[in-house]
Amino acid sequence: MSIIAALGIADAVGLTDWVKSKLSNSDSNSAKIAAKVMDFAMSKTGESDPDKIQQRLSADPTLAAQLKQTLLDNEQEIDMAPYKDRQDARAMHNKHPEQADKIADKIADRVMTQNLPYIFILLIVNVLAVYFLKDQGAIIATISNVLGMTIKSLFDERICVTGFYFGSSMGSKNKDEKANDKGSRA
């Protein structure tokens, strides 16, 4: 909903392509960027309903121009919206690590001890499906795709746990450093 509303607001202020480019660059973080655009629109118009915001902006070109300028002036904050929760989670963990660590340890233990046997079982199921259903190409394709996605998810969980306990990858660290540098320059 917030993505559609943000696009409607962008259209009302003449920044459709600009907002679309922000949303397309972030995949899973589009909702966070859209929410940030909505926050600026709500604070500028005093409305919380997306339809009312769009009505106010359509009725008042001066207000629309002011919101457009506000969005452009705060591009850095909009770009950083997807990364804000990481900082909050890290700060929370530093203040109250014992609760998070208990949960994380249980989950990490389960992931590290149980995912590999599950992956092995799923691989066997896939081989058996191919063997016994060799004349059913569509069914084999469906089964193999579902099992492949499941196996990838199980491997990804192991990667996340390993990254959590042994540190982030160099690429992720560089991305966080760049984000912090951008934030400090603004």
C-alpha positions as CSV (number, residue, x, y, z in Angstrom):
1,M,0.0,0.0,0.0
2,S,2.7,2.5,0.9
3,I,4.5,1.9,-2.4
4,I,1.4,2.7,-4.4
5,A,0.7,5.7,-2.2
6,A,4.2,7.0,-2.6
7,L,4.0,6.6,-6.4
8,G,0.7,8.6,-6.3
9,I,2.3,11.3,-4.2
10,A,5.3,11.3,-6.6
11,D,3.0,11.8,-9.5
12,A,1.2,14.7,-7.7
13,V,4.5,16.6,-7.2
14,G,6.1,15.7,-10.5
15,L,8.7,13.3,-9.3
16,T,7.4,10.0,-10.6
17,D,10.6,8.9,-12.4
18,W,12.7,10.0,-9.5
19,V,10.7,8.0,-6.9
20,K,10.5,5.0,-9.3
21,S,14.2,5.0,-9.6
22,K,14.6,5.0,-5.8
23,L,12.2,2.1,-5.5
24,S,13.7,0.1,-8.3
25,N,17.2,0.3,-6.9
26,S,16.3,-1.3,-3.6
27,D,14.2,-4.5,-4.2
28,S,13.2,-5.7,-0.8
29,N,13.7,-2.2,0.7
30,S,11.1,-0.5,-1.5
31,A,8.6,-0.4,1.3
32,K,11.0,1.5,3.6
33,I,11.8,4.1,0.9
34,A,8.1,4.5,0.2
35,A,7.3,4.9,3.9
36,K,10.0,7.6,4.1
37,V,8.4,9.5,1.2
38,M,5.0,9.1,2.9
39,D,6.5,10.5,6.1
40,F,7.6,13.6,4.4
41,A,4.3,14.0,2.6
42,M,2.3,13.5,5.9
43,S,4.4,16.0,7.7
44,K,4.2,18.6,4.9
45,T,0.4,18.2,4.3
46,G,-0.7,17.4,7.9
47,E,-2.7,14.5,6.5
48,S,-2.2,10.8,7.2
49,D,-4.5,9.3,4.6
50,P,-2.7,8.8,1.2
51,D,-5.9,9.8,-0.7
52,K,-6.2,13.0,1.2
53,I,-2.6,13.8,0.8
54,Q,-2.9,13.4,-3.0
55,Q,-6.1,15.6,-3.0
56,R,-4.3,18.4,-1.0
57,L,-1.3,18.2,-3.3
58,S,-3.5,18.3,-6.5
59,A,-5.5,21.2,-5.1
60,D,-2.5,23.3,-3.9
61,P,0.4,23.6,-6.4
62,T,2.4,25.6,-3.9
63,L,2.2,22.8,-1.4
64,A,3.1,20.3,-4.1
65,A,6.2,22.4,-5.0
66,Q,7.2,22.6,-1.4
67,L,6.9,18.8,-0.9
68,K,8.8,18.3,-4.1
69,Q,11.7,20.5,-2.8
70,T,11.6,18.8,0.6
71,L,11.9,15.4,-1.1
72,L,14.8,16.5,-3.2
73,D,16.5,18.2,-0.3
74,N,16.2,15.0,1.8
75,E,17.3,12.6,-0.9
76,Q,20.1,11.3,1.4
77,E,17.7,10.5,4.1
78,I,15.4,8.7,1.7
79,D,18.3,6.7,0.3
80,M,19.3,5.7,3.8
81,A,15.9,4.6,4.9
82,P,16.5,0.9,4.3
83,Y,19.6,0.9,6.4
84,K,18.2,2.7,9.5
85,D,16.8,-0.5,11.0
86,R,20.2,-2.2,10.9
87,Q,21.6,0.5,13.1
88,D,18.7,0.2,15.5
89,A,19.0,-3.6,15.7
90,R,22.7,-3.4,16.4
91,A,22.2,-0.7,19.0
92,M,19.5,-2.7,20.7
93,H,21.7,-5.8,20.7
94,N,24.5,-3.8,22.3
95,K,22.2,-2.6,25.1
96,H,20.3,-5.9,25.7
97,P,22.4,-8.7,24.3
98,E,21.4,-11.5,26.8
99,Q,17.8,-11.8,25.4
100,A,18.7,-11.7,21.8
101,D,21.6,-14.1,22.4
102,K,19.4,-16.7,24.0
103,I,17.1,-16.7,21.0
104,A,19.9,-16.4,18.5
105,D,21.8,-19.3,20.0
106,K,18.8,-21.6,19.9
107,I,18.0,-20.7,16.3
108,A,21.7,-20.9,15.3
109,D,22.0,-24.3,16.9
110,R,19.0,-25.6,15.1
111,V,20.1,-24.2,11.8
112,M,23.6,-25.5,12.0
113,T,22.6,-29.0,13.3
114,Q,19.4,-29.6,11.4
115,N,19.7,-27.9,8.0
116,L,22.3,-30.2,6.5
117,P,20.3,-33.4,7.2
118,Y,17.2,-31.7,5.8
119,I,19.2,-30.7,2.7
120,F,20.4,-34.2,2.3
121,I,16.9,-35.6,2.6
122,L,15.5,-33.2,0.1
123,L,18.3,-34.1,-2.4
124,I,17.3,-37.7,-2.0
125,V,13.6,-36.9,-2.5
126,N,14.6,-35.0,-5.6
127,V,16.6,-37.9,-7.0
128,L,13.8,-40.4,-6.2
129,A,11.2,-38.1,-7.8
130,V,13.2,-37.9,-11.0
131,Y,13.7,-41.7,-11.0
132,F,10.1,-42.7,-10.3
133,L,8.4,-39.9,-12.3
134,K,10.7,-40.0,-15.4
135,D,7.7,-39.9,-17.7
136,Q,6.1,-36.9,-15.9
137,G,8.2,-34.0,-17.0
138,A,5.9,-31.2,-15.6
139,I,5.6,-32.8,-12.2
140,I,9.4,-33.4,-12.0
141,A,10.0,-29.8,-12.9
142,T,7.6,-28.5,-10.3
143,I,9.0,-30.8,-7.6
144,S,12.6,-30.0,-8.5
145,N,11.9,-26.2,-8.4
146,V,10.2,-26.4,-5.1
147,L,12.9,-28.6,-3.6
148,G,15.6,-26.4,-5.1
149,M,14.1,-23.2,-3.5
150,T,13.8,-25.0,-0.2
151,I,17.4,-26.2,-0.3
152,K,18.7,-22.7,-1.2
153,S,16.7,-21.3,1.7
154,L,18.3,-23.8,4.1
155,F,21.7,-23.0,2.8
156,D,21.0,-19.3,3.1
157,E,20.0,-19.7,6.7
158,R,23.4,-21.4,7.4
159,I,25.2,-18.5,5.6
160,C,23.3,-15.9,7.8
161,V,24.2,-17.8,11.0
162,T,27.9,-18.1,10.0
163,G,27.9,-14.4,9.0
164,F,26.4,-13.4,12.4
165,Y,28.9,-15.3,14.5
166,F,32.0,-14.8,12.4
167,G,31.3,-11.3,11.1
168,S,29.9,-9.8,8.0
169,S,31.4,-10.2,4.5
170,M,33.8,-7.6,3.3
171,G,31.3,-6.3,0.7
172,S,28.7,-5.8,3.3
173,K,31.1,-4.0,5.6
174,N,32.1,-1.7,2.7
175,K,28.5,-1.0,2.0
176,D,27.8,-0.1,5.6
177,E,30.9,2.1,5.7
178,K,29.8,3.9,2.5
179,A,26.3,4.4,4.0
180,N,27.8,5.8,7.2
181,D,30.1,8.1,5.1
182,K,27.1,9.4,3.1
183,G,25.2,9.9,6.4
184,S,28.0,11.9,8.0
185,R,28.5,14.1,4.9
186,A,24.8,15.2,4.8
